[in-house]
Amino acid sequence: MNTQLKNYLDLQNKFNRIEQLTNSAWDVHYCYDKIVPTLWGDGFDFDDIVDYMTMQLQLYINKMEKAEEPNLPTLKE
């Protein structure tokens, strides 16, 4: 099997498993519907939005790794 096909299948399996465990597809799209139009309309580009969401996700994961209550983190913490 070629590497690109294997990578695609691995990702597809991972994403399918995540969606089976959670309601993540709906939750993520809801988040995007609430945040992205405002940021995009204010002039932020794709990379800006990805950077922001990546940082928020990293802050959240850091809290979980510290075994703290995973409430909504912000960059101000």
C-alpha positions in Angstrom: 0.0 0.0 0.0 1.4 3.4 -0.8 2.3 5.8 2.0 -0.3 8.5 1.0 -3.1 6.0 1.0 -2.1 4.4 4.3 -1.9 7.9 5.9 -5.3 8.7 4.6 -6.8 5.5 5.9 -5.1 5.9 9.3 -6.6 9.5 9.6 -10.0 8.4 8.4 -10.0 5.5 11.0 -8.9 7.9 13.7 -11.6 10.5 12.8 -14.3 7.9 12.6 -13.4 6.6 16.1 -13.4 10.1 17.5 -16.9 10.7 16.0 -18.2 7.4 17.3 -17.0 8.3 20.9 -18.4 11.8 20.9 -20.7 14.2 19.2 -17.6 16.0 18.0 -18.6 16.7 14.5 -21.6 18.7 15.6 -19.8 20.3 18.5 -16.8 21.4 16.4 -19.1 22.8 13.6 -21.2 24.6 16.3 -17.9 26.2 17.6 -16.9 27.2 14.1 -20.3 28.7 13.4 -20.0 30.8 16.5 -16.4 32.0 16.3 -15.1 31.9 12.7 -17.5 34.3 11.0 -16.8 37.1 13.5 -13.0 36.6 13.3 -13.1 36.3 9.5 -15.3 39.4 9.2 -12.8 41.3 11.3 -10.0 40.5 8.9 -8.3 37.6 10.5 -7.1 35.0 8.0 -7.1 31.3 8.0 -3.7 31.0 9.7 -4.7 33.5 12.4 -7.8 31.5 13.3 -5.9 28.2 13.2 -3.2 29.6 15.5 -5.8 30.9 18.0 -7.8 27.7 18.1 -4.6 25.6 18.3 -3.4 27.7 21.3 -6.8 27.3 23.0 -6.7 23.6 22.5 -3.2 23.4 23.9 -4.2 25.3 27.0 -7.1 23.0 27.5 -5.0 19.9 27.1 -2.4 21.4 29.5 -5.1 21.8 32.1 -6.3 18.2 31.6 -2.7 16.9 32.0 -2.4 18.7 35.3 -5.6 16.9 36.4 -7.4 20.2 37.0 -11.0 20.7 36.3 -11.0 21.2 32.5 -13.1 24.4 32.4 -12.7 26.9 29.6 -9.1 28.2 29.5 -8.2 31.5 28.0 -5.0 33.1 26.9 -5.1 35.3 29.9 -4.5 32.5 32.4 
